[in-house]
């Protein structure tokens, strides 16, 4: 039986939507936090480090499929694990 060692490196792009090709349950299970422009954000749906953007929810608005509406905002993105001291 081999053990999986978790890396402390983040993928370039990560999404919380299970239907997205950028969804990664193993990384999300470690309680990922996002600092955007130096401020911690709690409503991030997806991020891309290399392109410098995050998708954040737009209030309580929903699209026609019941998914939250998102807005893409550009700026420096810093993901981190909240479980690390």
Secondary structure, 3 states (H helix, E strand, C coil): CCCCCCCCCCCCEEECCCCCCCECHHHHCCCEEEEECCEEECCEEEEECCCCEEEEEEEEEECCCCCEEEEEEECCEEEEECCCC
